[in-house]
Structure formats: C-alpha cells, structure tokens
Amino acid sequence: MTDPASAAQHRRAAGAIMGAACGDALGAPYEFHPPANITLPGTEDDLVGGGDLNWAPGEWTDDTAMMIPELVRRASARNWNSNEVVQAWRQWALKAKDAGNQTRAVLGMLGPDSTNDDAARAARAHHEATGRSGGNGSLMRTAPWGIGWGIAPSGLINPERALAYALSAREQSSWTHFDPETGDACVLWSVMIHQAVTYGAANPDAALNHIPGERRETWRARLAEAASGRPQDFPKNGWVVHALQAAWSALHRGGIDVTDPATATPQAFRLSLQEAINSGGDTDTVAAITGALAGALCGADAIPLGWQRRIHGWGGEGVVWSLTDLGKLALAARRYGSGDQYGPFDDIRWE
C-alpha cells in the first residue's frame, strides 16, 4: 500500500517540474514584450504559441530543456555524474534556438572533455571579462535540485539534508553563473521547493538561513518588498534578483501563501502563472520560476487538463516529450535509480 504522505509528496514533486514547464510554455509567446493583461481560463486555448521565436502552441523553451539532463542523471541507471549534465547542456546549446546569452557564452567556452569544474572556471572568466553574471539562467533550471530524492515516506528531513540541497543548488548555479547572488537565489528557491514537496508548505525564514549571513537580511527585505508589490514592479527581470522578486510577487497576487497549504489551490496555481506572465519582459522565465514553486505547493493535480494535453517540448536530440512524460521523469528522479519504470528517457540522444 502506498503511504498517503508519500503519494502526496510525489504529486508535489511532479508538480514542481510540470509547473515550471507550464509557466515556460505559457509565457514564451509574450517574452520581451511589455507587461500584458492576459487571462488564463485554464483551457487549451491558453496555449497560443508564436512570439519572437515562433514557438508552437504549448512548446516549452530553454527553461525546461535545461532541467532535463539533471532529472535524467538522477533517474537513469546509467549513473550519470555532474560532468555529464554539463556536457549535455553544451551539446544542447550547439543547436538550441533559445538559450540565454550568458549561458550560451559559458557553454561555448567548453569542449567535449570539459568538466563541471571547467564550466565553473569558464563562468568566472566570463564574469571577469564582462563585469556581470547575474542573469536568471541558473534560477530558471533549479527545480530538480529541490524535488528531493531518497526521502522516507514520513517526509522528515534534518538540517544536514537541507544543507545538502542548498549546496547542490549553489553548485549548479556556479557552472554558468559566477555572481554569488545567482547562487543565493537558487538556494532560496530550491530549499523552498524541497520544503513544499516534503511538507506541503514552505518556510522562507528557514530557507534564508542557508544564505550567507552578510546577505541574509538583504534577501529578507527583497522578499518583503515583492510580497507587497506587483510583478511589474520588478521590470529588470532578466536579472536574477528581479526575476525572483517578480515570481514571489506573482505567487502572492495569485493567492498563494507559501506557509498555508489551504491556499495552494488549482485556481491559485493558474492565477499565479497569469500574474507572472503579465510582468512583461522575460515572461517565460519568470513564469517558469513561479510555476516550479507553485507546482511544488499545489501538486500536479492542479494543472488544467487542457495544458496537460498540449504542453510539450525538447527531451533530447530528436526527442519530443509531453508534459506527462516530464512528470514521469520527475517521479523517477525523486525515486533515484528506478527510471526505467517511468519514462522514455532511456533512448535519449544528446548528439
């Protein structure tokens, strides 16, 4: 018999990954445009496609594509390591029609034998050459580092486990983004996703404890500012700080109190993504960030059926996955090592 707590956690873990893909696909047509005033009734008609890169209706972008190698690494019996995740990103970026400028620049400095340590050095070199590396490209892909693996049905975690999530989230950020604030943002979001998946609620104060002490109060103030504002109030959302603030604001305006499971409803999930997309600018990424935490709180069951039927995207060279495939991969990654039972990813080719 499946433990009810465990089953709920699995739904929320799948919801985090699927929710990110939903926000990504829904926001893609509006990317780089001014703040809009769209509504999302929760039907297939919400998936309009188009935009500057002519996305198909319901097609996800680089935000979701970059999560897949880490999910595969955890789910596959092939025992991938982090170096192979970086190589998968590098190979994907060679042909991807949509990749962040900073991410593409760093991955373009790598070769077929490069490791994640090489990637981190390249990210630092890019930062030193340009004077900036605070983009949102590592935050958008951080959800897999929060959904959990090997957690007992009771859902109990200890401070050491939480610290491991924080360190892993910061490390993955460093492979393309040197700025410490990008690591801070990934820590905050990944730890809250982990809390939400495990308990059905998040504790921002506990998550903030994993930020270095000298920056902790700055981030606390940023969250407070976002909670009382609108996503449009943070227009430089290609910057990781404004991207996180816009997403945090969207959750609040959508009706989600991350500390109260009663507010994690299907309507609040949908309205949070609507608020994120109406921020303008980097709409797919802000909505993907929003969707990851909203999905971790609300669970996969909150995703409208019309979205589940039509959202799809890159799953490897020559491979197109459905949103359901992505959810199965998330479950396999959470269970770690039993991936052959859950998805089509054994046939993935990166080149």
C-alpha positions, 0 to 999 in steps of 0.5 A: 500500500502506498503511504498517503504522505508519500503519494502526496509528496510525489504529486508535489514533486511532479508538480514542481517540474510540470509547473515550471514547464507550464509557466515556460510554455505559457509565457514564451509567446509574450517574452520581451514584450511589455507587461500584458493583461492576459487571462488564463481560463485554464483551457487549451486555448491558453496555449497560443504559441508564436512570439519572437521565436515562433514557438508552437502552441504549448512548446516549452523553451530553454527553461525546461530543456535545461532541467532535463539532463539533471532529472535524467542523471538522477533517474537513469541507471546509467549513473550519470555524474555532474560532468555529464549534465554539463556536457549535455547542456553544451551539446544542447546549446550547439543547436538550441534556438533559445538559450540565454546569452550568458549561458550560451557564452559559458557553454561555448567556452567548453569542449567535449572533455570539459568538466563541471569544474571547467564550466565553473572556471569558464563562468568566472572568466566570463564574469571577469571579462564582462563585469556581470553574471547575474542573469536568471539562467541558473534560477530558471533550471533549479527545480530538480535540485529541490524535488528531493530524492531518497526521502522516507515516506514520513517526509522528515528531513534534518538540517544536514539534508537541507544543507545538502540541497542548498549546496547542490543548488549553489553548485549548479548555479556556479557552472554558468553563473559566477555572481554569488547572488545567482547562487543565493537565489537558487538556494532560496528557491530550491530549499523552498521547493524541497520544503513544499514537496516534503511538507506541503508548505514552505518556510522562507525564514528557514530557507534564508538561513542557508544564505550567507549571513552578510546577505541574509537580511538583504534577501529578507527585505527583497522578499518583503518588498515583492510580497507587497508589490506587483510583478511589474514592479520588478521590470529588470527581470532578466536579472536574477534578483528581479526575476525572483522578486517578480515570481514571489510577487506573482505567487502572492497576487495569485493567492498563494501563501507559501506557509498555508497549504489551504491556499495552494489551490488549482485556481491559485496555481493558474492565477499565479502563472497569469500574474507572472506572465503579465510582468512583461519582459522575460515572461517565460522565465519568470513564469517558469520560476513561479510555476516550479514553486507553485507546482511544488505547493499545489501538486500536479493535480492542479494543472488544467487538463487542457495544458496537460494535453498540449504542453510539450517540448525538447527531451533530447536530440530528436526527442519530443516529450509531453508534459506527462512524460516530464512528470514521469521523469520527475517521479523517477528522479525523486525515486533515484535509480528506478527510471526505467519504470517511468519514462522514455528517457532511456533512448535519449540522444544528446548528439 
